Amino acid sequence: MPKKKAFALRLDEQMMKALEKWAADEFRSTNGQLEWIIREALKKSGRLPKGEPDNPDTH
């Protein structure tokens, strides 16, 4: 499993509520949902680092 780095992220309350609902709808944790969103954006833009799996289990 790749090493993960923690960092603080500030979101306004409405955005956080929307993110939490989206995560729950897809049976993911909020953190897992953020990882999925970022990975999808990196993949779409062709910036996914080499060796990173396209669809890791982020639940």
Rosetta blueprint (number, residue, H / E / L):
1 M L
2 P L
3 K L
4 K L
5 K L
6 A L
7 F L
8 A L
9 L L
10 R L
11 L L
12 D L
13 E H
14 Q H
15 M H
16 M H
17 K H
18 A H
19 L H
20 E H
21 K H
22 W H
23 A H
24 A H
25 D H
26 E L
27 F L
28 R L
29 S L
30 T H
31 N H
32 G H
33 Q H
34 L H
35 E H
36 W H
37 I H
38 I H
39 R H
40 E H
41 A H
42 L H
43 K H
44 K H
45 S L
46 G L
47 R L
48 L L
49 P L
50 K L
51 G L
52 E L
53 P L
54 D L
55 N L
56 P L
57 D L
58 T L
59 H L
